[in-house]
């Protein structure tokens, strides 16, 4: 199942763009078989003009420009045993 998780207006170049994929990662955790990766699509804005958006891949020559996924999570507390 594919759905839009986040969308961003990108109106300048040479900067990092952040996408919130929290719901997607939660779904992957609950249903690992549903992980088909992430696709980033570009579409023309309201003006309908042509556009070009480039994103570096994980194999890009300059490592500092490669995409990264940062996952912050909390480990559940272990249930305390009562004697």
Buried (B, 14 or more C-beta within 10 A) or exposed (E): EEEEBEEEEBEEEEEEEEBEBEEBBEBBEEEEEEEEEEEEEEEEEEEEEEEEEEEEEEEEEEEEEEBEEEEEEEEEEEEEEEE
